[in-house]
Amino acid sequence: MSVRLLLLSIAAGILLALLSSAAPGRAQATYSEIMGCETRCEVAAAGWPAPYLVDYPGISVVGSANLSGGLLGEDKFRLLPFLLTALFWIALAAAAFFWRRGKGTAR
């Protein structure tokens, strides 16, 4: 794979990971300062396949998690699930580019 396709795959994967924040989900979270979540509670989350934005009931609108809330600090951003989500989308984009490139040269 060329450097250009690798960089394009990375850029597309990160963009797709950010766009996946529109996919609602649920996640387990622990917040020692919030009653009922000291050990663990289920909260709204966003991101797919690994939810990387998690509702922070003490600040954000309860029951929602989204990219704008994550950027404003209303929702919690989880780095490891974001990296896993980005790697998933990068691999998918690289496979798509590789497949498309292979079909183009098969003529």
Backbone as XML, in Angstrom:
<?xml version="1.0"?>
<chain id="A" units="angstrom">
  <residue number="1" name="MET">
    <atom name="N" x="0.865" y="-1.189" z="0.000"/>
    <atom name="CA" x="0.000" y="0.000" z="0.000"/>
    <atom name="C" x="0.896" y="1.232" z="0.000"/>
  </residue>
  <residue number="2" name="SER">
    <atom name="N" x="0.567" y="2.176" z="-0.809"/>
    <atom name="CA" x="1.372" y="3.391" z="-0.898"/>
    <atom name="C" x="1.145" y="4.280" z="0.325"/>
  </residue>
  <residue number="3" name="VAL">
    <atom name="N" x="2.078" y="5.170" z="0.546"/>
    <atom name="CA" x="1.978" y="6.114" z="1.661"/>
    <atom name="C" x="0.721" y="6.971" z="1.509"/>
  </residue>
  <residue number="4" name="ARG">
    <atom name="N" x="0.432" y="7.348" z="0.279"/>
    <atom name="CA" x="-0.762" y="8.170" z="0.012"/>
    <atom name="C" x="-2.039" y="7.445" z="0.429"/>
  </residue>
  <residue number="5" name="LEU">
    <atom name="N" x="-2.144" y="6.154" z="0.059"/>
    <atom name="CA" x="-3.337" y="5.384" z="0.452"/>
    <atom name="C" x="-3.387" y="5.153" z="1.954"/>
  </residue>
  <residue number="6" name="LEU">
    <atom name="N" x="-2.235" y="4.986" z="2.575"/>
    <atom name="CA" x="-2.199" y="4.805" z="4.029"/>
    <atom name="C" x="-2.688" y="6.069" z="4.736"/>
  </residue>
  <residue number="7" name="LEU">
    <atom name="N" x="-2.183" y="7.225" z="4.310"/>
    <atom name="CA" x="-2.620" y="8.492" z="4.914"/>
    <atom name="C" x="-4.101" y="8.751" z="4.649"/>
  </residue>
  <residue number="8" name="LEU">
    <atom name="N" x="-4.547" y="8.430" z="3.456"/>
    <atom name="CA" x="-5.959" y="8.584" z="3.123"/>
    <atom name="C" x="-6.823" y="7.660" z="3.984"/>
  </residue>
  <residue number="9" name="SER">
    <atom name="N" x="-6.362" y="6.448" z="4.223"/>
    <atom name="CA" x="-7.078" y="5.494" z="5.071"/>
    <atom name="C" x="-7.166" y="6.005" z="6.506"/>
  </residue>
  <residue number="10" name="ILE">
    <atom name="N" x="-6.071" y="6.560" z="6.998"/>
    <atom name="CA" x="-6.057" y="7.093" z="8.366"/>
    <atom name="C" x="-7.018" y="8.269" z="8.483"/>
  </residue>
  <residue number="11" name="ALA">
    <atom name="N" x="-6.958" y="9.180" z="7.525"/>
    <atom name="CA" x="-7.852" y="10.345" z="7.560"/>
    <atom name="C" x="-9.319" y="9.914" z="7.463"/>
  </residue>
  <residue number="12" name="ALA">
    <atom name="N" x="-9.616" y="8.992" z="6.546"/>
    <atom name="CA" x="-10.997" y="8.515" z="6.394"/>
    <atom name="C" x="-11.446" y="7.778" z="7.645"/>
  </residue>
  <residue number="13" name="GLY">
    <atom name="N" x="-10.560" y="6.979" z="8.238"/>
    <atom name="CA" x="-10.903" y="6.234" z="9.448"/>
    <atom name="C" x="-11.217" y="7.138" z="10.625"/>
  </residue>
  <residue number="14" name="ILE">
    <atom name="N" x="-10.425" y="8.172" z="10.805"/>
    <atom name="CA" x="-10.673" y="9.118" z="11.900"/>
    <atom name="C" x="-11.974" y="9.875" z="11.658"/>
  </residue>
  <residue number="15" name="LEU">
    <atom name="N" x="-12.213" y="10.292" z="10.434"/>
    <atom name="CA" x="-13.461" y="10.977" z="10.111"/>
    <atom name="C" x="-14.662" y="10.068" z="10.358"/>
  </residue>
  <residue number="16" name="LEU">
    <atom name="N" x="-14.576" y="8.814" z="9.920"/>
    <atom name="CA" x="-15.677" y="7.872" z="10.146"/>
    <atom name="C" x="-15.876" y="7.590" z="11.636"/>
  </residue>
  <residue number="17" name="ALA">
    <atom name="N" x="-14.784" y="7.533" z="12.392"/>
    <atom name="CA" x="-14.895" y="7.331" z="13.838"/>
    <atom name="C" x="-15.634" y="8.504" z="14.480"/>
  </residue>
  <residue number="18" name="LEU">
    <atom name="N" x="-15.305" y="9.720" z="14.065"/>
    <atom name="CA" x="-16.002" y="10.898" z="14.596"/>
    <atom name="C" x="-17.475" y="10.893" z="14.181"/>
  </residue>
  <residue number="19" name="LEU">
    <atom name="N" x="-17.741" y="10.528" z="12.930"/>
    <atom name="CA" x="-19.135" y="10.468" z="12.473"/>
    <atom name="C" x="-19.925" y="9.380" z="13.188"/>
  </residue>
  <residue number="20" name="SER">
    <atom name="N" x="-19.232" y="8.339" z="13.655"/>
    <atom name="CA" x="-19.928" y="7.262" z="14.362"/>
    <atom name="C" x="-20.481" y="7.725" z="15.710"/>
  </residue>
  <residue number="21" name="SER">
    <atom name="N" x="-20.102" y="8.923" z="16.137"/>
    <atom name="CA" x="-20.654" y="9.451" z="17.391"/>
    <atom name="C" x="-22.151" y="9.706" z="17.273"/>
  </residue>
  <residue number="22" name="ALA">
    <atom name="N" x="-22.690" y="9.673" z="16.063"/>
    <atom name="CA" x="-24.134" y="9.812" z="15.865"/>
    <atom name="C" x="-24.866" y="8.527" z="16.243"/>
  </residue>
  <residue number="23" name="ALA">
    <atom name="N" x="-24.126" y="7.426" z="16.407"/>
    <atom name="CA" x="-24.738" y="6.149" z="16.783"/>
    <atom name="C" x="-24.909" y="6.094" z="18.296"/>
  </residue>
  <residue number="24" name="PRO">
    <atom name="N" x="-26.161" y="6.121" z="18.768"/>
    <atom name="CA" x="-26.388" y="6.079" z="20.217"/>
    <atom name="C" x="-26.151" y="4.681" z="20.774"/>
  </residue>
  <residue number="25" name="GLY">
    <atom name="N" x="-25.791" y="4.645" z="22.026"/>
    <atom name="CA" x="-25.569" y="3.367" z="22.690"/>
    <atom name="C" x="-25.628" y="3.531" z="24.199"/>
  </residue>
  <residue number="26" name="ARG">
    <atom name="N" x="-25.213" y="2.502" z="24.897"/>
    <atom name="CA" x="-25.160" y="2.501" z="26.355"/>
    <atom name="C" x="-23.782" y="2.023" z="26.777"/>
  </residue>
  <residue number="27" name="ALA">
    <atom name="N" x="-23.321" y="2.480" z="27.940"/>
    <atom name="CA" x="-22.025" y="2.062" z="28.469"/>
    <atom name="C" x="-22.073" y="2.078" z="29.988"/>
  </residue>
  <residue number="28" name="GLN">
    <atom name="N" x="-21.168" y="1.358" z="30.589"/>
    <atom name="CA" x="-21.009" y="1.353" z="32.038"/>
    <atom name="C" x="-20.012" y="2.455" z="32.404"/>
  </residue>
  <residue number="29" name="ALA">
    <atom name="N" x="-20.336" y="3.221" z="33.435"/>
    <atom name="CA" x="-19.450" y="4.300" z="33.879"/>
    <atom name="C" x="-19.391" y="4.327" z="35.393"/>
  </residue>
  <residue number="30" name="THR">
    <atom name="N" x="-18.299" y="4.835" z="35.916"/>
    <atom name="CA" x="-18.112" y="4.998" z="37.353"/>
    <atom name="C" x="-17.762" y="6.452" z="37.617"/>
  </residue>
  <residue number="31" name="TYR">
    <atom name="N" x="-18.586" y="7.101" z="38.449"/>
    <atom name="CA" x="-18.349" y="8.489" z="38.849"/>
    <atom name="C" x="-18.461" y="8.546" z="40.366"/>
  </residue>
  <residue number="32" name="SER">
    <atom name="N" x="-17.343" y="8.701" z="41.045"/>
    <atom name="CA" x="-17.344" y="8.688" z="42.507"/>
    <atom name="C" x="-18.114" y="9.860" z="43.098"/>
  </residue>
  <residue number="33" name="GLU">
    <atom name="N" x="-18.251" y="10.944" z="42.343"/>
    <atom name="CA" x="-18.914" y="12.139" z="42.861"/>
    <atom name="C" x="-20.416" y="12.173" z="42.574"/>
  </residue>
  <residue number="34" name="ILE">
    <atom name="N" x="-20.946" y="11.159" z="41.917"/>
    <atom name="CA" x="-22.370" y="11.151" z="41.578"/>
    <atom name="C" x="-23.057" y="9.994" z="42.283"/>
  </residue>
  <residue number="35" name="MET">
    <atom name="N" x="-24.053" y="10.315" z="43.094"/>
    <atom name="CA" x="-24.775" y="9.308" z="43.846"/>
    <atom name="C" x="-25.447" y="8.328" z="42.885"/>
  </residue>
  <residue number="36" name="GLY">
    <atom name="N" x="-25.235" y="7.040" z="43.137"/>
    <atom name="CA" x="-25.780" y="6.002" z="42.285"/>
    <atom name="C" x="-24.794" y="5.512" z="41.244"/>
  </residue>
  <residue number="37" name="CYS">
    <atom name="N" x="-23.723" y="6.258" z="41.046"/>
    <atom name="CA" x="-22.701" y="5.858" z="40.060"/>
    <atom name="C" x="-21.335" y="5.660" z="40.716"/>
  </residue>
  <residue number="38" name="GLU">
    <atom name="N" x="-21.313" y="5.557" z="42.056"/>
    <atom name="CA" x="-20.030" y="5.419" z="42.760"/>
    <atom name="C" x="-19.307" y="4.127" z="42.380"/>
  </residue>
  <residue number="39" name="THR">
    <atom name="N" x="-20.050" y="3.059" z="42.196"/>
    <atom name="CA" x="-19.413" y="1.801" z="41.809"/>
    <atom name="C" x="-19.560" y="1.538" z="40.314"/>
  </residue>
  <residue number="40" name="ARG">
    <atom name="N" x="-20.747" y="1.763" z="39.800"/>
    <atom name="CA" x="-20.979" y="1.593" z="38.359"/>
    <atom name="C" x="-22.442" y="1.881" z="38.056"/>
  </residue>
  <residue number="41" name="CYS">
    <atom name="N" x="-22.674" y="2.523" z="36.926"/>
    <atom name="CA" x="-24.043" y="2.733" z="36.471"/>
    <atom name="C" x="-24.066" y="2.723" z="34.947"/>
  </residue>
  <residue number="42" name="GLU">
    <atom name="N" x="-25.228" y="2.495" z="34.384"/>
    <atom name="CA" x="-25.372" y="2.498" z="32.930"/>
    <atom name="C" x="-25.795" y="3.889" z="32.488"/>
  </residue>
  <residue number="43" name="VAL">
    <atom name="N" x="-25.081" y="4.408" z="31.501"/>
    <atom name="CA" x="-25.356" y="5.754" z="30.995"/>
    <atom name="C" x="-25.428" y="5.727" z="29.473"/>
  </residue>
  <residue number="44" name="ALA">
    <atom name="N" x="-25.947" y="6.796" z="28.914"/>
    <atom name="CA" x="-25.977" y="6.949" z="27.456"/>
    <atom name="C" x="-24.545" y="7.091" z="26.951"/>
  </residue>
  <residue number="45" name="ALA">
    <atom name="N" x="-24.315" y="6.592" z="25.744"/>
    <atom name="CA" x="-22.982" y="6.674" z="25.147"/>
    <atom name="C" x="-23.134" y="6.868" z="23.645"/>
  </residue>
  <residue number="46" name="ALA">
    <atom name="N" x="-22.043" y="7.211" z="22.997"/>
    <atom name="CA" x="-22.048" y="7.397" z="21.542"/>
    <atom name="C" x="-20.724" y="6.928" z="20.975"/>
  </residue>
  <residue number="47" name="GLY">
    <atom name="N" x="-20.767" y="6.485" z="19.726"/>
    <atom name="CA" x="-19.597" y="5.964" z="19.043"/>
    <atom name="C" x="-19.794" y="4.492" z="18.752"/>
  </residue>
  <residue number="48" name="TRP">
    <atom name="N" x="-19.313" y="4.069" z="17.581"/>
    <atom name="CA" x="-19.463" y="2.669" z="17.214"/>
    <atom name="C" x="-18.263" y="2.218" z="16.423"/>
  </residue>
  <residue number="49" name="PRO">
    <atom name="N" x="-17.704" y="1.076" z="16.684"/>
    <atom name="CA" x="-18.215" y="-0.030" z="17.472"/>
    <atom name="C" x="-17.935" y="0.066" z="18.970"/>
  </residue>
  <residue number="50" name="ALA">
    <atom name="N" x="-16.969" y="0.843" z="19.387"/>
    <atom name="CA" x="-16.706" y="1.014" z="20.821"/>
    <atom name="C" x="-17.166" y="2.408" z="21.233"/>
  </residue>
  <residue number="51" name="PRO">
    <atom name="N" x="-18.157" y="2.498" z="22.118"/>
    <atom name="CA" x="-18.629" y="3.823" z="22.547"/>
    <atom name="C" x="-17.502" y="4.602" z="23.235"/>
  </residue>
  <residue number="52" name="TYR">
    <atom name="N" x="-17.200" y="5.776" z="22.715"/>
    <atom name="CA" x="-16.094" y="6.561" z="23.269"/>
    <atom name="C" x="-16.545" y="7.877" z="23.890"/>
  </residue>
  <residue number="53" name="LEU">
    <atom name="N" x="-17.798" y="8.245" z="23.722"/>
    <atom name="CA" x="-18.370" y="9.409" z="24.401"/>
    <atom name="C" x="-19.408" y="8.900" z="25.386"/>
  </residue>
  <residue number="54" name="VAL">
    <atom name="N" x="-19.268" y="9.295" z="26.639"/>
    <atom name="CA" x="-20.122" y="8.767" z="27.688"/>
    <atom name="C" x="-20.785" y="9.920" z="28.426"/>
  </residue>
  <residue number="55" name="ASP">
    <atom name="N" x="-22.076" y="9.779" z="28.657"/>
    <atom name="CA" x="-22.851" y="10.793" z="29.372"/>
    <atom name="C" x="-22.258" y="11.026" z="30.758"/>
  </residue>
  <residue number="56" name="TYR">
    <atom name="N" x="-22.167" y="12.270" z="31.141"/>
    <atom name="CA" x="-21.723" y="12.638" z="32.490"/>
    <atom name="C" x="-22.923" y="13.266" z="33.188"/>
  </residue>
  <residue number="57" name="PRO">
    <atom name="N" x="-23.678" y="12.454" z="33.946"/>
    <atom name="CA" x="-24.946" y="12.920" z="34.515"/>
    <atom name="C" x="-24.858" y="14.173" z="35.371"/>
  </residue>
  <residue number="58" name="GLY">
    <atom name="N" x="-23.699" y="14.472" z="35.919"/>
    <atom name="CA" x="-23.580" y="15.647" z="36.765"/>
    <atom name="C" x="-23.578" y="16.953" z="35.999"/>
  </residue>
  <residue number="59" name="ILE">
    <atom name="N" x="-23.282" y="16.923" z="34.705"/>
    <atom name="CA" x="-23.166" y="18.154" z="33.927"/>
    <atom name="C" x="-24.088" y="18.167" z="32.713"/>
  </residue>
  <residue number="60" name="SER">
    <atom name="N" x="-24.044" y="17.108" z="31.911"/>
    <atom name="CA" x="-24.757" y="17.126" z="30.631"/>
    <atom name="C" x="-26.234" y="16.781" z="30.792"/>
  </residue>
  <residue number="61" name="VAL">
    <atom name="N" x="-26.957" y="16.953" z="29.701"/>
    <atom name="CA" x="-28.361" y="16.549" z="29.671"/>
    <atom name="C" x="-28.395" y="15.046" z="29.883"/>
  </residue>
  <residue number="62" name="VAL">
    <atom name="N" x="-29.129" y="14.600" z="30.884"/>
    <atom name="CA" x="-29.172" y="13.182" z="31.228"/>
    <atom name="C" x="-29.778" y="12.391" z="30.078"/>
  </residue>
  <residue number="63" name="GLY">
    <atom name="N" x="-29.155" y="11.266" z="29.753"/>
    <atom name="CA" x="-29.676" y="10.392" z="28.721"/>
    <atom name="C" x="-29.170" y="10.698" z="27.333"/>
  </residue>
  <residue number="64" name="SER">
    <atom name="N" x="-28.151" y="11.544" z="27.218"/>
    <atom name="CA" x="-27.610" y="11.831" z="25.892"/>
    <atom name="C" x="-26.097" y="11.974" z="25.961"/>
  </residue>
  <residue number="65" name="ALA">
    <atom name="N" x="-25.465" y="11.570" z="24.882"/>
    <atom name="CA" x="-24.021" y="11.757" z="24.724"/>
    <atom name="C" x="-23.788" y="12.019" z="23.249"/>
  </residue>
  <residue number="66" name="ASN">
    <atom name="N" x="-23.012" y="13.057" z="22.951"/>
    <atom name="CA" x="-22.750" y="13.374" z="21.549"/>
    <atom name="C" x="-21.408" y="14.088" z="21.420"/>
  </residue>
  <residue number="67" name="LEU">
    <atom name="N" x="-20.998" y="14.275" z="20.185"/>
    <atom name="CA" x="-19.690" y="14.867" z="19.916"/>
    <atom name="C" x="-19.596" y="16.297" z="20.431"/>
  </residue>
  <residue number="68" name="SER">
    <atom name="N" x="-20.637" y="17.083" z="20.243"/>
    <atom name="CA" x="-20.580" y="18.471" z="20.734"/>
    <atom name="C" x="-20.483" y="18.497" z="22.257"/>
  </residue>
  <residue number="69" name="GLY">
    <atom name="N" x="-21.190" y="17.601" z="22.927"/>
    <atom name="CA" x="-21.083" y="17.510" z="24.379"/>
    <atom name="C" x="-19.687" y="17.097" z="24.813"/>
  </residue>
  <residue number="70" name="GLY">
    <atom name="N" x="-19.067" y="16.212" z="24.050"/>
    <atom name="CA" x="-17.695" y="15.801" z="24.354"/>
    <atom name="C" x="-16.712" y="16.937" z="24.165"/>
  </residue>
  <residue number="71" name="LEU">
    <atom name="N" x="-16.906" y="17.733" z="23.110"/>
    <atom name="CA" x="-16.016" y="18.871" z="22.859"/>
    <atom name="C" x="-16.177" y="19.967" z="23.905"/>
  </residue>
  <residue number="72" name="LEU">
    <atom name="N" x="-17.401" y="20.124" z="24.413"/>
    <atom name="CA" x="-17.666" y="21.152" z="25.422"/>
    <atom name="C" x="-17.372" y="20.683" z="26.840"/>
  </residue>
  <residue number="73" name="GLY">
    <atom name="N" x="-17.052" y="19.411" z="27.012"/>
    <atom name="CA" x="-16.763" y="18.874" z="28.336"/>
    <atom name="C" x="-17.996" y="18.432" z="29.103"/>
  </residue>
  <residue number="74" name="GLU">
    <atom name="N" x="-19.151" y="18.451" z="28.450"/>
    <atom name="CA" x="-20.377" y="17.993" z="29.109"/>
    <atom name="C" x="-20.421" y="16.474" z="29.192"/>
  </residue>
  <residue number="75" name="ASP">
    <atom name="N" x="-19.882" y="15.801" z="28.192"/>
    <atom name="CA" x="-19.798" y="14.350" z="28.176"/>
    <atom name="C" x="-18.332" y="13.956" z="28.291"/>
  </residue>
  <residue number="76" name="LYS">
    <atom name="N" x="-18.090" y="12.762" z="28.784"/>
    <atom name="CA" x="-16.717" y="12.290" z="28.969"/>
    <atom name="C" x="-16.211" y="11.613" z="27.702"/>
  </residue>
  <residue number="77" name="PHE">
    <atom name="N" x="-15.007" y="11.970" z="27.300"/>
    <atom name="CA" x="-14.335" y="11.372" z="26.149"/>
    <atom name="C" x="-13.412" y="10.288" z="26.670"/>
  </residue>
  <residue number="78" name="ARG">
    <atom name="N" x="-13.523" y="9.080" z="26.120"/>
    <atom name="CA" x="-12.657" y="7.963" z="26.504"/>
    <atom name="C" x="-11.681" y="7.691" z="25.362"/>
  </residue>
  <residue number="79" name="LEU">
    <atom name="N" x="-10.405" y="7.865" z="25.659"/>
    <atom name="CA" x="-9.376" y="7.764" z="24.621"/>
    <atom name="C" x="-9.233" y="6.349" z="24.061"/>
  </residue>
  <residue number="80" name="LEU">
    <atom name="N" x="-9.114" y="5.329" z="24.918"/>
    <atom name="CA" x="-8.891" y="3.972" z="24.422"/>
    <atom name="C" x="-10.034" y="3.486" z="23.527"/>
  </residue>
  <residue number="81" name="PRO">
    <atom name="N" x="-11.306" y="3.638" z="23.940"/>
    <atom name="CA" x="-12.372" y="3.233" z="23.013"/>
    <atom name="C" x="-12.374" y="4.036" z="21.714"/>
  </residue>
  <residue number="82" name="PHE">
    <atom name="N" x="-11.974" y="5.327" z="21.778"/>
    <atom name="CA" x="-11.887" y="6.103" z="20.541"/>
    <atom name="C" x="-10.806" y="5.536" z="19.626"/>
  </residue>
  <residue number="83" name="LEU">
    <atom name="N" x="-9.656" y="5.197" z="20.199"/>
    <atom name="CA" x="-8.579" y="4.633" z="19.387"/>
    <atom name="C" x="-8.991" y="3.302" z="18.767"/>
  </residue>
  <residue number="84" name="LEU">
    <atom name="N" x="-9.699" y="2.470" z="19.534"/>
    <atom name="CA" x="-10.187" y="1.199" z="18.993"/>
    <atom name="C" x="-11.197" y="1.430" z="17.875"/>
  </residue>
  <residue number="85" name="THR">
    <atom name="N" x="-12.091" y="2.387" z="18.075"/>
    <atom name="CA" x="-13.070" y="2.732" z="17.042"/>
    <atom name="C" x="-12.367" y="3.257" z="15.796"/>
  </residue>
  <residue number="86" name="ALA">
    <atom name="N" x="-11.400" y="4.146" z="15.982"/>
    <atom name="CA" x="-10.653" y="4.694" z="14.851"/>
    <atom name="C" x="-9.889" y="3.595" z="14.115"/>
  </residue>
  <residue number="87" name="LEU">
    <atom name="N" x="-9.263" y="2.673" z="14.849"/>
    <atom name="CA" x="-8.541" y="1.575" z="14.206"/>
    <atom name="C" x="-9.477" y="0.694" z="13.384"/>
  </residue>
  <residue number="88" name="PHE">
    <atom name="N" x="-10.671" y="0.446" z="13.904"/>
    <atom name="CA" x="-11.662" y="-0.325" z="13.158"/>
    <atom name="C" x="-11.975" y="0.351" z="11.827"/>
  </residue>
  <residue number="89" name="TRP">
    <atom name="N" x="-12.265" y="1.654" z="11.881"/>
    <atom name="CA" x="-12.634" y="2.380" z="10.663"/>
    <atom name="C" x="-11.443" y="2.570" z="9.731"/>
  </residue>
  <residue number="90" name="ILE">
    <atom name="N" x="-10.239" y="2.730" z="10.277"/>
    <atom name="CA" x="-9.042" y="2.835" z="9.441"/>
    <atom name="C" x="-8.829" y="1.527" z="8.676"/>
  </residue>
  <residue number="91" name="ALA">
    <atom name="N" x="-8.970" y="0.401" z="9.377"/>
    <atom name="CA" x="-8.803" y="-0.905" z="8.719"/>
    <atom name="C" x="-9.849" y="-1.103" z="7.635"/>
  </residue>
  <residue number="92" name="LEU">
    <atom name="N" x="-11.076" y="-0.707" z="7.929"/>
    <atom name="CA" x="-12.151" y="-0.840" z="6.943"/>
    <atom name="C" x="-11.883" y="0.051" z="5.725"/>
  </residue>
  <residue number="93" name="ALA">
    <atom name="N" x="-11.454" y="1.282" z="5.963"/>
    <atom name="CA" x="-11.148" y="2.194" z="4.857"/>
    <atom name="C" x="-9.972" y="1.665" z="4.036"/>
  </residue>
  <residue number="94" name="ALA">
    <atom name="N" x="-8.933" y="1.156" z="4.700"/>
    <atom name="CA" x="-7.771" y="0.614" z="3.989"/>
    <atom name="C" x="-8.187" y="-0.578" z="3.137"/>
  </residue>
  <residue number="95" name="ALA">
    <atom name="N" x="-9.033" y="-1.451" z="3.693"/>
    <atom name="CA" x="-9.508" y="-2.605" z="2.916"/>
    <atom name="C" x="-10.302" y="-2.147" z="1.698"/>
  </residue>
  <residue number="96" name="ALA">
    <atom name="N" x="-11.136" y="-1.144" z="1.875"/>
    <atom name="CA" x="-11.936" y="-0.634" z="0.753"/>
    <atom name="C" x="-11.044" y="-0.019" z="-0.317"/>
  </residue>
  <residue number="97" name="PHE">
    <atom name="N" x="-10.051" y="0.767" z="0.094"/>
    <atom name="CA" x="-9.139" y="1.374" z="-0.874"/>
    <atom name="C" x="-8.308" y="0.307" z="-1.581"/>
  </residue>
  <residue number="98" name="PHE">
    <atom name="N" x="-7.851" y="-0.690" z="-0.833"/>
    <atom name="CA" x="-7.061" y="-1.770" z="-1.409"/>
    <atom name="C" x="-7.901" y="-2.565" z="-2.403"/>
  </residue>
  <residue number="99" name="TRP">
    <atom name="N" x="-9.125" y="-2.873" z="-2.042"/>
    <atom name="CA" x="-10.028" y="-3.621" z="-2.926"/>
    <atom name="C" x="-10.310" y="-2.829" z="-4.197"/>
  </residue>
  <residue number="100" name="ARG">
    <atom name="N" x="-10.586" y="-1.544" z="-4.025"/>
    <atom name="CA" x="-10.877" y="-0.687" z="-5.186"/>
    <atom name="C" x="-9.654" y="-0.580" z="-6.097"/>
  </residue>
  <residue number="101" name="ARG">
    <atom name="N" x="-8.492" y="-0.445" z="-5.490"/>
    <atom name="CA" x="-7.255" y="-0.347" z="-6.271"/>
    <atom name="C" x="-7.014" y="-1.643" z="-7.031"/>
  </residue>
  <residue number="102" name="GLY">
    <atom name="N" x="-7.280" y="-2.774" z="-6.400"/>
    <atom name="CA" x="-7.099" y="-4.074" z="-7.033"/>
    <atom name="C" x="-8.059" y="-4.271" z="-8.206"/>
  </residue>
  <residue number="103" name="LYS">
    <atom name="N" x="-9.286" y="-3.796" z="-8.063"/>
    <atom name="CA" x="-10.250" y="-3.909" z="-9.157"/>
    <atom name="C" x="-9.853" y="-3.028" z="-10.336"/>
  </residue>
  <residue number="104" name="GLY">
    <atom name="N" x="-9.254" y="-1.886" z="-10.042"/>
    <atom name="CA" x="-8.859" y="-0.956" z="-11.106"/>
    <atom name="C" x="-7.685" y="-1.460" z="-11.924"/>
  </residue>
  <residue number="105" name="THR">
    <atom name="N" x="-6.783" y="-2.232" z="-11.310"/>
    <atom name="CA" x="-5.626" y="-2.717" z="-12.036"/>
    <atom name="C" x="-5.851" y="-4.088" z="-12.656"/>
  </residue>
  <residue number="106" name="ALA">
    <atom name="N" x="-6.992" y="-4.704" z="-12.371"/>
    <atom name="CA" x="-7.258" y="-6.046" z="-12.881"/>
    <atom name="C" x="-7.676" y="-6.030" z="-14.355"/>
  </residue>
  <residue number="107" name="ARG">
    <atom name="N" x="-7.896" y="-4.896" z="-14.939"/>
    <atom name="CA" x="-8.352" y="-4.810" z="-16.326"/>
    <atom name="C" x="-7.308" y="-5.238" z="-17.231"/>
  </residue>
</chain>
